[in-house]
Amino acid sequence: MRSPQLSFEFFPPKNERQQATFERTRDRLAALGPAYMSVTFGAGGSTRDRTRDTVLDIRRSAAVEAAPHISCMAETESDIVALLDNYRDHGIERLVVLRGDRPSGGGAGVFDHASDLVAFIRKRYGDRFHIEVACYPEHHPESKSPASDIEHFRAKVDAGADGAITQYFFGAESYFRFVDEARAAGVTIPIVPGIMPITNYSGLARFSRMCGAEIPLWIAKRIEAWERADDLESLRGFGEDVVTDLCRRLLEGGAPGLHFYTLNRARAPLALCRNLGLGSGEAGARDFA
């Protein structure tokens, strides 16, 4: 039986303190032998450069395949080409292609949809890159309907996507329902569930509002109360149990792997992988926060 694929997502560090935290987390998670580590993308020049530097750092220092996020929100088409050429020349083989968040003041990127960017990359680079795209088991904040979510996902697959990573969720039934609907629509690529560890309430609630992920009330009320009481030990223990159970149900139900949103912290994903018996090598659950 094939082992589930592990992958981890990071954001590019902004300063020396964040860089040190990232490096410790990178090394601890690299010890698990993930298939790849992805790095989020910002449309602005300095943020884009940090993404590139972090990707190359992972490839050089951790000996793990690195996958940069590529967004439609770049300034020009030539900016995207220059970035992709640079990744190609450094031996990067995997991309995570997204539309990206629209600027708060309005406006749009070079491409309107992630499917347009996927098609552009395929036309220019052929099969040089393995392309992952995003999908939304619950509901994209801007989607008109569940059928529209499937339609947009199918467009990205038809444009040339090789695999997909879901937005995070806390109900396994949301994932299995979405996969069934995608398969019925003719989508055959692997759909890997995105996993968000539960380590606090305020941050999780903020992220969830932005991305449309639902926190079940029975989870929200408990972690909110523990955070309000400053009982982080109980909060983290409860969150670990809830997400471990979610991951176990997903894997037992046939999910091809797990993609962890790390927020550049090692403790929670390490504990989850330990509970699930996933990963190679030896990595303890030290907290680098």
C-alpha positions in Angstrom: 0.0 0.0 0.0 1.3 3.4 -1.0 2.2 5.8 1.8 0.2 9.1 2.0 2.0 12.1 0.5 3.1 14.7 3.0 3.6 18.4 2.2 4.0 21.6 4.2 3.3 25.2 3.4 5.3 28.2 4.6 5.2 32.0 4.2 8.4 33.9 3.4 10.1 35.4 6.5 10.1 39.2 6.8 13.0 39.7 9.3 15.9 38.0 11.0 13.7 36.7 13.9 11.2 35.2 11.5 14.0 33.8 9.4 15.5 31.9 12.4 12.1 30.5 13.2 11.5 29.4 9.7 14.9 27.7 9.4 14.3 25.7 12.6 10.8 24.7 11.4 12.1 23.9 8.0 14.7 21.5 9.3 12.4 19.7 11.7 9.7 19.1 9.1 12.2 18.2 6.4 13.2 15.3 8.7 9.8 13.8 8.0 10.7 13.3 4.3 7.9 15.4 2.7 7.2 15.2 -1.0 7.6 19.0 -1.1 7.4 22.3 0.8 5.4 25.2 -0.7 5.9 28.9 -0.2 3.2 31.5 -0.4 3.4 34.4 -2.8 2.9 38.2 -2.6 2.2 40.3 -5.7 4.6 43.1 -4.6 8.2 43.0 -5.7 9.8 42.7 -2.3 7.4 40.0 -1.2 7.8 38.1 -4.4 11.6 38.2 -4.0 11.2 36.8 -0.5 9.1 33.9 -1.9 11.8 33.2 -4.4 14.6 33.3 -1.8 12.7 31.1 0.6 12.0 28.5 -2.2 15.7 28.4 -3.2 16.7 28.2 0.5 14.5 25.1 1.0 15.9 23.4 -2.1 19.5 24.2 -1.1 19.4 23.7 2.7 16.7 21.1 3.3 17.2 19.0 0.2 13.4 18.9 -0.2 11.5 19.8 -3.4 10.2 23.3 -3.1 7.1 24.6 -4.8 6.6 28.4 -5.1 3.1 29.8 -5.2 2.5 31.7 -8.5 -0.3 34.3 -8.6 -2.2 36.1 -11.2 -1.7 39.3 -9.2 1.7 40.0 -10.6 2.3 43.4 -12.2 2.9 42.2 -15.8 3.1 39.1 -17.9 6.9 39.7 -18.3 7.2 39.6 -14.5 5.7 36.1 -14.4 7.9 34.9 -17.3 11.0 36.2 -15.6 10.0 34.5 -12.3 9.2 31.2 -14.0 12.4 31.3 -16.1 14.4 31.9 -12.9 12.7 28.9 -11.2 13.3 26.7 -14.2 16.9 27.6 -14.3 17.3 26.7 -10.6 15.7 23.3 -11.1 12.4 24.0 -9.5 9.9 21.5 -10.9 6.6 22.1 -9.0 4.4 25.1 -8.8 1.2 26.0 -6.9 -0.8 28.2 -9.2 -3.4 30.5 -7.7 -5.5 33.5 -8.7 -4.4 35.3 -5.5 -6.2 37.9 -3.4 -7.4 40.9 -5.3 -5.9 44.3 -4.1 -7.9 45.9 -1.4 -8.3 49.0 -3.5 -9.7 47.1 -6.5 -8.0 46.2 -9.7 -7.0 42.9 -11.2 -3.9 40.9 -12.0 -2.4 39.9 -15.3 -4.8 37.1 -15.6 -8.4 37.0 -14.4 -8.5 33.4 -13.3 -6.0 30.7 -12.1 -7.1 28.6 -15.1 -5.8 31.4 -17.4 -2.4 31.3 -15.7 -2.2 27.5 -15.8 -3.0 27.6 -19.5 -0.3 30.3 -20.0 2.3 28.2 -18.2 1.5 25.1 -20.1 1.6 26.9 -23.5 5.0 28.5 -22.7 6.7 25.7 -20.7 4.9 22.5 -21.7 5.3 19.8 -19.1 8.4 21.4 -17.5 6.5 22.1 -14.3 4.2 19.9 -12.2 1.2 22.3 -11.4 -0.9 22.2 -8.3 -4.0 24.3 -8.0 -6.5 25.2 -5.2 -10.0 24.0 -4.7 -12.7 24.7 -2.1 -14.6 21.8 -0.5 -16.9 24.1 1.4 -17.3 27.4 -0.5 -15.1 30.0 -2.2 -16.0 33.4 -0.7 -16.7 34.8 -4.2 -18.4 31.7 -5.7 -22.0 32.0 -6.8 -22.9 28.4 -6.0 -21.4 24.9 -5.2 -21.8 24.1 -8.9 -19.8 27.2 -9.7 -17.0 26.0 -7.4 -16.8 22.7 -9.4 -17.0 24.5 -12.7 -14.0 26.7 -11.8 -12.1 23.8 -10.5 -12.7 21.8 -13.6 -11.5 24.8 -15.8 -8.1 24.7 -13.9 -7.9 20.9 -14.5 -8.8 21.3 -18.2 -6.1 24.0 -18.5 -3.4 21.5 -17.4 -3.3 21.1 -13.6 -1.7 17.9 -12.3 -3.0 18.0 -8.8 -5.0 20.0 -6.3 -4.8 21.2 -2.7 -8.0 22.0 -0.9 -8.7 25.0 1.4 -8.7 23.8 5.0 -11.9 22.5 6.6 -12.9 20.6 9.8 -15.5 18.3 8.5 -14.3 15.2 6.6 -17.7 14.9 5.0 -17.1 18.2 3.2 -14.0 16.8 1.5 -15.6 13.5 0.5 -18.6 15.2 -0.9 -16.5 17.6 -2.9 -14.3 14.8 -4.3 -17.4 12.8 -5.3 -18.8 15.9 -7.1 -15.4 16.6 -8.8 -15.2 13.0 -10.0 -18.7 13.1 -11.3 -17.7 16.2 -13.3 -14.8 14.3 -14.9 -11.9 15.5 -12.6 -9.4 12.7 -12.1 -6.3 14.4 -10.7 -5.3 13.8 -7.0 -7.1 16.1 -4.5 -5.1 16.5 -1.4 -6.8 17.9 1.7 -5.3 21.0 3.2 -4.9 20.8 7.0 -4.9 23.7 9.4 -3.7 22.8 12.9 -5.7 24.4 15.7 -3.4 26.4 18.0 -5.5 29.5 18.8 -8.9 31.0 18.3 -8.4 34.6 17.2 -6.0 33.8 14.3 -8.1 30.8 13.1 -11.3 32.8 13.2 -9.6 35.6 11.2 -8.2 33.3 8.5 -11.5 31.4 8.3 -13.5 34.6 7.7 -11.2 35.6 4.8 -11.1 32.2 3.1 -14.7 31.0 3.7 -13.7 28.0 5.8 -16.3 27.0 8.5 -15.3 26.4 12.1 -18.0 24.1 13.5 -19.7 25.8 16.5 -18.8 23.0 18.9 -15.1 23.6 18.1 -15.3 27.4 18.0 -16.9 27.7 21.4 -14.3 25.4 23.1 -11.2 27.0 21.7 -12.6 30.5 22.2 -13.2 29.8 25.9 -9.8 28.3 26.4 -8.1 31.2 24.7 -10.1 33.7 26.8 -9.0 31.9 29.9 -5.4 31.8 28.7 -5.5 28.0 28.9 -3.3 27.3 25.9 -2.4 23.8 27.0 -6.0 22.7 26.9 -6.7 24.5 23.7 -3.7 22.9 21.9 -4.5 19.5 23.3 -8.1 19.7 22.1 -7.0 21.0 18.7 -4.5 18.2 18.3 -7.1 15.6 19.1 -9.7 17.1 16.7 -7.3 17.5 13.8 -5.7 14.1 14.3 -9.2 12.5 14.1 -10.0 14.5 11.0 -6.7 13.4 9.3 -7.2 9.8 10.2 -10.8 9.8 8.8 -9.5 11.5 5.6 -6.7 8.9 5.1 -8.9 6.0 5.9 -11.4 7.3 3.4 -8.8 7.4 0.6 -7.3 10.9 0.6 -3.9 10.6 -1.2 -2.0 12.7 1.3 -2.1 15.7 3.6 -0.9 19.3 3.0 -0.2 21.1 6.3 -0.6 24.9 6.6 2.3 25.3 9.1 2.3 29.1 9.7 6.0 28.6 10.0 5.6 26.6 13.2 6.7 23.0 13.7 5.1 21.8 16.9 1.5 21.2 15.7 2.3 19.5 12.4 5.0 17.4 14.0 2.6 16.2 16.7 -0.1 15.4 14.1 2.3 13.4 12.0 3.5 11.6 15.0 0.0 10.7 16.0 -0.8 9.4 12.5 2.5 7.5 12.1 3.4 9.6 9.1 6.8 10.6 7.8 10.3 9.2 7.7 13.2 10.1 9.9 13.1 11.3 13.5 11.5 14.6 14.5 10.2 15.5 18.0 7.4 17.9 18.8 9.5 20.8 20.1 7.8 24.2 20.0 9.7 26.8 18.1 7.1 29.6 18.7 
